[in-house]
Amino acid sequence: MHDQPDQLEPESLVREISDLEGRIGALRQAAGMPDTDLRATLDAALEELELALTALRTLGAEQGSEQAGSNAAENERRVLRTVFQDAPVPLFLLDRNTSVRRANRQAAELLGTSAGYVSGKQFTAFCDLATRAAVRSQLAAVVRTGRRRRVPVRFLGRERPVDAVVTLARVWIRGEPDPMVVVAAGAAKPPADGPSSDGAGAGTRDAGGSGRAAAAKRDRGGRPARRPDEGTPRVPEPAAPPRAGAAQAGAAQAGPTQPQARIDDEAVATIVHRMDVLATASELLLDEPVFNETVAVRRCARLLAAELADWAFIDLTVANGGAPQGDAAAAGAAPVLHRQVVMGPDDEYSVEAARTLQELRPAAGTLPYDVFATRQSALRPHVEDLEELGKAADGIPICAKIGATSLLSVPVEDGERCLGSITLASGGEYGPFDLMDLGVVQRLGRYLALVIRAARLYRRRAEVADSLQASLLPRALPAIPGATVAARYLTATHGAEVGGDFYDVFRVGDGWGLVLGDVCGKGEDAAAVTATARHCMRLAARWKARPGEILGMANDALLDEDRFVTAIMAGVEMAPDRVTVSLGTAGHPPAIIVRADGVIRSASRGGVPLGLFEDFEAGADTIDLGVGDTLILHSDGVLEACDHARQEFGQERLLEALAARAGGSAEEMLGAVEQALLEFCDGDLRDDVSMLALRVEAPTLD
């Protein structure tokens, strides 16, 4: 190999200027990153300026010496390969574009990987982001000027960064049209007050500008510190095990190879930690009596950011809107991903970055979107293109903004449809992601997809149940001259099925009828019986006037149903001097009368539920109401509501709540019962609750 003159042909000059523009842009981005070595960046910028001046002065043709014959070139390359592989120091051979053409065994061990994996990738992909742009500029300077350079580099080793000083030298190899660069790596000289020679202090610097101190981080085999979370169970953590296969990287950094027993212990500990993460994920995602998509997504992201990565992104299609992949494709529209959650370090810079990234929508061509669209997982142990995650609003690549040097992304699919993607990013402080990490996150993606599918199905069923329930209740209560009416309906906290409670107010002859009932059971079948009972009573009121007779006709209609109904009906006759209430009861809790002076009494019980026997007879009672008196009808859901000790709300608490509001309106009285009920059971209603009230008002003067 031999050196060449420094002149460039016009075509080479154009290419050199184009490359120069790209490197200057990279230096500009690097200068704005946290923890960037500004002195090194400045030196690189000066080198770029020198190259620009040289390029402007050099407009002549570059005259290279003629190449030797093909046999001589092949012999020389063979000798060079032998020397290259047997060199006692890590060596990289780069082409003009700084892609690794070849790496020797020592170089592969330095990075904790294989020579085949390194070949073909950009050399700077194996450097941390803080020095990447400067190294790229120094490489360009060596190619252009031929002068050797010594540059400090932090390599992204398999387990943790490796500080080194590299020597860059330009070489010409026969048979190659362009110059190449040999990179020789040597150990970095630690500062006088720097880390000890065993590398224990290597983690004190925040890698990649993420802003999080290494003392607050942990090896992905088990970190000692975690971000506080909202009740997330702690994963059992082995004693700081490196990831499986880490022994080779450790040997390159620390000297002699570790004993095989130690290597096996570390591999087992790493696998155990992955299993703990999966077990914890299952507990977090399934520890909900009712599946909640938002809770599940945030829990999953929090676990991943705490145990496997520095950053976690979860992007999903929207249940009602952005259609899932299959539906959108069928409709001819591109599927739309929405960013659901971003979890990262808890320092001030990262929290602000997460807030900004939360607002971005993954665009086509980015890694999260491509994984979602193709349903194929992707592993990027060493990130070469910093725009893999797209750009932030300020134009800075997201990878540069969060210091990401390693990425993995998996689809969130339930076996039928792809619902989105999970993407993890790491700054390289504890090595790049590997296939074991990918396998764990793929399983978590499957778990999360199943939970999301269940949550969306549950939500759709709940919406259907709410719509059906609303159709079984009157849209508005009629105005009754001389009285006010009010109603309350509370659905059970658990379950998405339509309840069996109903109430109604309608005309009966010259008066009014108030009815409240409860069908045995829940669901669509119970809803059908509810509709039958309610509308049958309305229809019977056209021919019958007494509540007992109306309930009797409803009983005949319900005999063919497989569910029974408890009900109570009040026939109200409004007269100038009095209000008379005739009650008919069919196995239902009795009515309550709250007098204007606060005295409370219960009407008589009686009757059997509707739909059981042909010889039906309702319980009967008659009550006179005065001005300020209130009639209360309620379901057994009020009495049977339980607190955490399984103690029922009961009749006495109901009467106390009503007595406290005896002088209030019908609406205020039912509101007081609702508040007392929810406070008693802490908002956890096991059954539907329905209440109906009628209060006699003072006559108005014309």
KEKOL-615816 format. One record per residue (C-alpha): residue in three letters; x negated, y, z. Coordinates in steps of 0.2 Angstrom, whole numbers, padded with zeros to 4 digits, always signed. Example, Ala and Ser with C-alpha at 12.3 -4.5 7.8 and 13.67 -1.06 7.14 Angstrom:
<zanus>
ALA-0062-0022+0039SER-0068-0005+0036
</zanus>
This chain:
<zanus>
MET+0000+0000+0000HIS-0006+0018-0004ASP+0000+0036-0002GLN+0007+0046-0016PRO+0007+0065-0021ASP+0021+0075-0013GLN+0029+0082-0029LEU+0047+0077-0034GLU+0056+0075-0050PRO+0072+0085-0053GLU+0083+0070-0049SER+0074+0066-0033LEU+0074+0085-0028VAL+0093+0085-0030ARG+0095+0070-0019GLU+0083+0077-0007ILE+0093+0093-0005SER+0109+0083-0003ASP+0101+0073+0011LEU+0095+0089+0019GLU+0112+0096+0020GLY+0118+0080+0029ARG+0104+0080+0041ILE+0107+0099+0045GLY+0125+0095+0049ALA+0121+0081+0060LEU+0108+0092+0070ARG+0122+0105+0072GLN+0134+0093+0079ALA+0120+0086+0091ALA+0116+0103+0097GLY+0134+0104+0104MET+0134+0088+0113PRO+0132+0086+0131ASP+0114+0080+0138THR+0106+0083+0121ASP+0087+0086+0121LEU+0087+0104+0114ARG+0068+0104+0112ALA+0068+0089+0101THR+0083+0095+0091LEU+0074+0112+0089ASP+0058+0103+0083ALA+0068+0093+0071ALA+0076+0109+0064LEU+0059+0117+0061GLU+0054+0101+0052GLU+0069+0103+0041LEU+0065+0121+0037GLU+0048+0116+0032LEU+0055+0103+0021ALA+0066+0115+0013LEU+0052+0127+0009THR+0042+0113+0002ALA+0056+0107-0009LEU+0058+0125-0016ARG+0040+0126-0020THR+0039+0109-0028LEU+0048+0109-0045GLY+0035+0100-0055ALA+0036+0082-0060GLU+0029+0069-0048GLN+0015+0059-0056GLY+0014+0042-0048SER+0000+0030-0052GLU+0005+0015-0063GLN+0011+0000-0054ALA+0001-0016-0054GLY+0007-0032-0062SER+0021-0041-0055ASN+0010-0055-0049ALA-0001-0043-0039ALA+0014-0034-0032GLU+0022-0051-0026ASN+0005-0056-0018GLU+0004-0040-0009ARG+0022-0041-0002ARG+0018-0059+0004VAL+0003-0053+0014LEU+0012-0038+0021ARG+0027-0049+0026THR+0015-0061+0036VAL+0006-0046+0044PHE+0023-0038+0048GLN+0030-0053+0056ASP+0015-0058+0067ALA+0012-0040+0073PRO+0011-0040+0092VAL+0022-0024+0093PRO+0040-0021+0087LEU+0040-0015+0069PHE+0054-0009+0058LEU+0053-0007+0039LEU+0065+0007+0033ASP+0069+0012+0015ARG+0070+0030+0009ASN+0088+0031+0016THR+0082+0025+0033SER+0091+0008+0032VAL+0082-0006+0040ARG+0075-0017+0026ARG+0066-0029+0038ALA+0063-0030+0057ASN+0050-0042+0065ARG+0054-0054+0080GLN+0047-0042+0093ALA+0059-0028+0086ALA+0074-0040+0087GLU+0070-0045+0105LEU+0068-0026+0110LEU+0086-0024+0104GLY+0092-0040+0111THR+0098-0047+0095SER+0093-0055+0079ALA+0082-0049+0064GLY+0096-0053+0052TYR+0109-0043+0062VAL+0097-0027+0061SER+0093-0029+0043GLY+0104-0018+0032LYS+0110-0006+0045GLN+0105+0012+0048PHE+0090+0013+0060THR+0098+0027+0069ALA+0113+0016+0073PHE+0102+0008+0086CYS+0097+0025+0094ASP+0108+0034+0107LEU+0118+0049+0101ALA+0108+0062+0110THR+0092+0058+0100ARG+0100+0051+0084ALA+0100+0067+0074ALA+0083+0072+0079VAL+0076+0055+0074ARG+0085+0056+0057SER+0076+0072+0053GLN+0059+0066+0059LEU+0061+0051+0047ALA+0065+0062+0033ALA+0050+0073+0037VAL+0039+0058+0036VAL+0046+0052+0020ARG+0043+0069+0012THR+0026+0075+0019GLY+0018+0058+0023ARG+0012+0064+0040ARG+0014+0052+0054ARG+0025+0057+0069ARG+0027+0051+0087VAL+0045+0053+0092PRO+0054+0048+0109VAL+0068+0036+0106ARG+0081+0028+0117PHE+0086+0012+0109LEU+0103+0004+0113GLY+0098-0013+0120ARG+0109-0027+0122GLU+0111-0024+0141ARG+0106-0006+0144PRO+0096+0007+0134VAL+0077+0005+0132ASP+0066+0021+0132ALA+0052+0020+0119VAL+0040+0031+0109VAL+0040+0026+0091THR+0027+0030+0078LEU+0033+0034+0060ALA+0022+0031+0045ARG+0026+0033+0027VAL+0020+0018+0015TRP+0020+0014-0003ILE+0023-0004-0008ARG+0019-0010-0025GLY+0035-0015-0034GLU+0045-0002-0024PRO+0050+0014-0033ASP+0052+0024-0017PRO+0041+0026-0002MET+0046+0017+0014VAL+0043+0020+0033VAL+0036+0009+0045VAL+0042+0012+0063ALA+0031+0005+0077ALA+0039+0005+0095GLY+0029+0007+0110ALA+0034+0009+0129ALA+0038+0026+0134LYS+0027+0034+0147PRO+0038+0038+0163PRO+0037+0055+0170ALA+0028+0057+0187ASP+0044+0058+0196GLY+0054+0047+0185PRO+0060+0029+0186SER+0049+0015+0192SER+0041+0003+0180ASP+0054-0010+0182GLY+0067+0001+0173ALA+0078+0002+0188GLY+0080+0020+0185ALA+0085+0019+0167GLY+0103+0021+0171THR+0101+0038+0179ARG+0104+0047+0163ASP+0121+0048+0156ALA+0121+0039+0139GLY+0129+0047+0124GLY+0135+0063+0133SER+0150+0055+0140GLY+0147+0066+0156ARG+0149+0052+0168ALA+0135+0048+0180ALA+0128+0031+0179ALA+0129+0029+0198ALA+0148+0029+0196LYS+0147+0016+0182ARG+0146-0003+0182ASP+0139-0017+0171ARG+0154-0024+0161GLY+0149-0040+0170GLY+0155-0032+0186ARG+0154-0013+0191PRO+0153-0008+0209ALA+0163+0007+0207ARG+0180+0010+0199ARG+0192+0025+0195PRO+0206+0026+0208ASP+0222+0020+0200GLU+0240+0019+0204GLY+0241+0003+0214THR+0231-0008+0202PRO+0225-0024+0210ARG+0206-0025+0210VAL+0198-0038+0200PRO+0186-0050+0209GLU+0169-0045+0204PRO+0153-0056+0203ALA+0137-0049+0209ALA+0132-0038+0194PRO+0130-0052+0181PRO+0124-0047+0164ARG+0134-0053+0149ALA+0131-0070+0142GLY+0115-0071+0131ALA+0107-0056+0140ALA+0092-0066+0145GLN+0083-0064+0128ALA+0085-0045+0129GLY+0079-0045+0147ALA+0064-0054+0143ALA+0060-0041+0130GLN+0061-0027+0142ALA+0055-0035+0159GLY+0041-0047+0153PRO+0042-0066+0157THR+0057-0076+0152GLN+0069-0079+0167PRO+0071-0097+0173GLN+0085-0107+0164ALA+0095-0109+0180ARG+0096-0090+0182ILE+0101-0088+0164ASP+0115-0101+0166ASP+0121-0092+0182GLU+0123-0076+0173ALA+0132-0083+0159VAL+0144-0092+0170ALA+0147-0076+0180THR+0150-0066+0165ILE+0163-0079+0159VAL+0171-0079+0176HIS+0173-0060+0176ARG+0181-0060+0159MET+0194-0073+0166ASP+0197-0062+0181VAL+0201-0048+0169LEU+0213-0058+0159ALA+0221-0064+0176THR+0223-0047+0182ALA+0230-0041+0166SER+0243-0054+0166GLU+0248-0049+0184LEU+0249-0031+0180LEU+0259-0033+0164LEU+0271-0045+0171ASP+0273-0038+0189GLU+0289-0028+0184PRO+0307-0034+0187VAL+0312-0024+0172PHE+0299-0023+0157ASN+0294-0005+0155GLU+0283-0002+0139THR+0276+0015+0146VAL+0270+0007+0162ALA+0263-0009+0153VAL+0253+0002+0141ARG+0245+0013+0154ARG+0241-0002+0165CYS+0233-0011+0151ALA+0222+0004+0146ARG+0217+0008+0164LEU+0211-0010+0167LEU+0201-0010+0150ALA+0193+0007+0154ALA+0188+0001+0172GLU+0182-0016+0168LEU+0176-0018+0149ALA+0173-0001+0142ASP+0170+0018+0144TRP+0185+0023+0134ALA+0201+0014+0129PHE+0214+0020+0116ILE+0231+0012+0113ASP+0241+0017+0097LEU+0258+0010+0094THR+0272+0011+0082VAL+0288+0020+0090ALA+0302+0008+0094ASN+0315+0021+0087GLY+0307+0030+0073GLY+0290+0025+0066ALA+0295+0008+0060PRO+0285-0007+0063GLN+0273-0013+0049GLY+0284-0025+0040ASP+0300-0013+0041ALA+0290+0001+0034ALA+0282-0009+0020ALA+0299-0015+0015ALA+0306+0002+0014GLY+0291+0008+0004ALA+0285+0020+0018ALA+0267+0020+0026PRO+0268+0014+0044VAL+0265+0028+0057LEU+0254+0025+0072HIS+0257+0036+0088ARG+0243+0038+0101GLN+0251+0032+0117VAL+0237+0033+0130VAL+0218+0038+0131MET+0209+0032+0146GLY+0191+0037+0149PRO+0179+0043+0163ASP+0185+0054+0176ASP+0173+0069+0175GLU+0179+0086+0170TYR+0172+0085+0152SER+0180+0068+0149VAL+0196+0072+0156GLU+0198+0087+0145ALA+0192+0077+0130ALA+0205+0064+0134ARG+0219+0077+0134THR+0213+0083+0117LEU+0212+0066+0109GLN+0229+0061+0116GLU+0237+0073+0104LEU+0229+0065+0089ARG+0238+0053+0078PRO+0227+0039+0070ALA+0225+0042+0052ALA+0223+0030+0038GLY+0205+0025+0036THR+0201+0026+0054LEU+0196+0010+0063PRO+0212+0009+0074TYR+0224+0012+0059ASP+0214-0001+0048VAL+0215-0014+0061PHE+0234-0011+0063ALA+0237-0011+0044THR+0227-0027+0041ARG+0230-0036+0057GLN+0212-0040+0058SER+0201-0037+0073ALA+0185-0027+0071LEU+0169-0027+0080ARG+0156-0013+0078PRO+0141-0017+0090HIS+0131-0002+0084VAL+0141+0012+0076GLU+0133+0019+0060ASP+0148+0030+0054LEU+0152+0042+0068GLU+0169+0045+0060GLU+0175+0028+0063LEU+0188+0035+0075GLY+0191+0051+0065LYS+0188+0069+0069ALA+0194+0079+0083ALA+0203+0096+0080ASP+0187+0105+0081GLY+0180+0095+0067ILE+0168+0085+0078PRO+0168+0066+0075ILE+0177+0058+0090CYS+0163+0045+0092ALA+0151+0060+0094LYS+0163+0069+0106ILE+0164+0054+0118GLY+0147+0047+0115ALA+0153+0031+0108THR+0139+0020+0100SER+0149+0003+0101LEU+0167+0000+0096LEU+0179-0014+0095SER+0197-0014+0090VAL+0211-0027+0090PRO+0229-0028+0084VAL+0243-0028+0096GLU+0254-0041+0088ASP+0267-0053+0095GLY+0266-0067+0081GLU+0279-0059+0070ARG+0275-0040+0069CYS+0260-0029+0072LEU+0265-0016+0084GLY+0249-0006+0085SER+0230-0007+0090ILE+0219-0007+0105THR+0202+0001+0103LEU+0188+0002+0115ALA+0172+0013+0115SER+0156+0012+0124GLY+0141+0023+0126GLY+0129+0009+0126GLU+0123+0011+0144TYR+0127-0007+0147GLY+0124-0014+0129PRO+0135-0015+0114PHE+0151-0025+0114ASP+0150-0044+0109LEU+0161-0058+0103MET+0166-0062+0121ASP+0172-0045+0124LEU+0182-0046+0107GLY+0190-0062+0112VAL+0196-0055+0129VAL+0203-0040+0121GLN+0212-0050+0108ARG+0221-0060+0121LEU+0226-0044+0130GLY+0232-0037+0114ARG+0243-0053+0112TYR+0249-0051+0130LEU+0253-0033+0128ALA+0263-0036+0112LEU+0274-0049+0120VAL+0278-0037+0135ILE+0282-0022+0123ARG+0293-0034+0112ALA+0302-0039+0128ALA+0303-0021+0134ARG+0310-0014+0117LEU+0323-0029+0117TYR+0328-0025+0134ARG+0330-0007+0131ARG+0341-0010+0115ARG+0352-0022+0125ALA+0353-0009+0139GLU+0359+0004+0126VAL+0372-0008+0119ALA+0378-0011+0137ASP+0379+0007+0141SER+0389+0011+0125LEU+0400-0004+0128GLN+0403+0001+0146ALA+0407+0019+0141SER+0420+0012+0129LEU+0429+0003+0144LEU+0431+0019+0154PRO+0441+0034+0150ARG+0432+0048+0141ALA+0440+0061+0153LEU+0453+0061+0167PRO+0470+0069+0164ALA+0475+0084+0173ILE+0489+0080+0186PRO+0500+0095+0191GLY+0498+0098+0210ALA+0483+0086+0212THR+0465+0084+0207VAL+0457+0068+0202ALA+0438+0063+0202ALA+0429+0047+0198ARG+0411+0040+0200TYR+0403+0025+0191LEU+0386+0019+0195THR+0378+0004+0185ALA+0368-0009+0194THR+0349-0006+0195HIS+0344-0023+0189GLY+0350-0031+0172ALA+0355-0024+0156GLU+0372-0032+0154VAL+0388-0023+0154GLY+0397-0023+0171GLY+0415-0028+0175ASP+0421-0013+0184PHE+0434-0002+0176TYR+0446+0012+0181ASP+0460+0022+0172VAL+0473+0036+0175PHE+0489+0036+0164ARG+0507+0041+0164VAL+0520+0029+0172GLY+0538+0035+0170ASP+0540+0052+0178GLY+0524+0050+0188TRP+0506+0044+0186GLY+0497+0028+0188LEU+0479+0026+0195VAL+0471+0009+0193LEU+0453+0002+0198GLY+0448-0016+0195ASP+0433-0028+0194VAL+0431-0042+0183CYS+0421-0057+0189GLY+0404-0058+0181LYS+0394-0047+0168GLY+0390-0047+0150GLU+0400-0047+0134ASP+0413-0060+0140ALA+0416-0050+0155ALA+0418-0034+0145ALA+0431-0042+0134VAL+0441-0047+0149THR+0439-0029+0156ALA+0446-0022+0140THR+0461-0034+0141ALA+0465-0030+0159ARG+0464-0011+0157HIS+0474-0009+0141CYS+0486-0022+0146MET+0490-0012+0162ARG+0492+0004+0151LEU+0504-0005+0139ALA+0514-0013+0153ALA+0517+0005+0161ARG+0528+0009+0146TRP+0541-0004+0152LYS+0538-0006+0170ALA+0536+0008+0184ARG+0531-0001+0200PRO+0513-0006+0202GLY+0517-0024+0207GLU+0527-0027+0191ILE+0513-0019+0180LEU+0500-0030+0189GLY+0511-0045+0186MET+0512-0043+0167ALA+0493-0041+0167ASN+0491-0057+0177ASP+0502-0066+0163ALA+0490-0059+0150LEU+0474-0065+0159LEU+0479-0083+0163ASP+0471-0089+0147GLU+0454-0081+0151ASP+0441-0090+0160ARG+0437-0075+0172PHE+0448-0068+0186VAL+0450-0049+0190THR+0453-0040+0206ALA+0463-0024+0205ILE+0472-0011+0214MET+0485+0001+0207ALA+0493+0017+0214GLY+0509+0024+0207VAL+0510+0042+0211GLU+0527+0052+0212MET+0525+0070+0213ALA+0539+0080+0221PRO+0540+0098+0227ASP+0541+0093+0245ARG+0531+0077+0246VAL+0519+0065+0236THR+0523+0047+0237VAL+0510+0033+0233SER+0516+0015+0230LEU+0501+0003+0231GLY+0500-0014+0222THR+0484-0024+0227ALA+0478-0040+0218GLY+0464-0047+0230HIS+0455-0030+0229PRO+0447-0019+0244PRO+0462-0009+0251ALA+0464+0010+0247ILE+0458+0023+0259ILE+0468+0038+0264VAL+0458+0053+0271ARG+0470+0066+0279ALA+0467+0084+0279ASP+0464+0084+0298GLY+0450+0071+0296VAL+0460+0056+0301ILE+0456+0041+0290ARG+0467+0025+0288SER+0466+0010+0276ALA+0481+0003+0267SER+0486-0015+0269ARG+0478-0029+0260GLY+0486-0042+0250GLY+0489-0052+0234VAL+0477-0063+0224PRO+0466-0059+0210LEU+0474-0058+0192GLY+0472-0073+0180LEU+0472-0087+0193PHE+0490-0092+0196GLU+0507-0091+0187ASP+0517-0087+0202PHE+0508-0070+0205GLU+0514-0058+0219ALA+0504-0042+0222GLY+0502-0035+0240ALA+0512-0019+0242ASP+0511-0003+0253THR+0519+0014+0252ILE+0510+0030+0258ASP+0516+0048+0259LEU+0503+0061+0256GLY+0503+0080+0261VAL+0493+0095+0255GLY+0474+0092+0258ASP+0476+0073+0259THR+0465+0062+0248LEU+0468+0044+0241ILE+0452+0034+0238LEU+0451+0018+0227HIS+0434+0009+0226SER+0426-0007+0221ASP+0417-0020+0232GLY+0400-0014+0225VAL+0401+0000+0238LEU+0403-0011+0253GLU+0391-0024+0247ALA+0376-0013+0243CYS+0361-0019+0253ASP+0346-0011+0261HIS+0328-0018+0261ALA+0333-0029+0276ARG+0348-0036+0266GLN+0360-0027+0278GLU+0377-0022+0269PHE+0383-0004+0268GLY+0400-0009+0274GLN+0417-0001+0278GLU+0411+0009+0293ARG+0397+0018+0283LEU+0410+0022+0269LEU+0422+0029+0281GLU+0409+0040+0290ALA+0403+0047+0273LEU+0421+0051+0269ALA+0425+0059+0286ALA+0410+0070+0285ARG+0418+0078+0269ALA+0436+0077+0274GLY+0439+0095+0270GLY+0431+0095+0254SER+0437+0092+0236ALA+0439+0075+0228GLU+0423+0078+0219GLU+0413+0082+0234MET+0420+0067+0244LEU+0414+0055+0231GLY+0398+0064+0229ALA+0395+0062+0248VAL+0398+0043+0247GLU+0386+0041+0232GLN+0372+0050+0241ALA+0374+0040+0257LEU+0375+0024+0247LEU+0359+0028+0236GLU+0349+0033+0252PHE+0355+0017+0261CYS+0349+0005+0247ASP+0334+0016+0241GLY+0342+0018+0224ASP+0342-0001+0222LEU+0360-0006+0217ARG+0363-0024+0216ASP+0381-0022+0208ASP+0391-0009+0199VAL+0400+0004+0209SER+0416+0013+0204MET+0427+0025+0214LEU+0442+0035+0210ALA+0450+0049+0221LEU+0466+0059+0220ARG+0468+0075+0232VAL+0485+0084+0234GLU+0483+0102+0232ALA+0493+0117+0238PRO+0506+0123+0226THR+0502+0138+0216LEU+0513+0154+0217ASP+0519+0160+0201
</zanus>
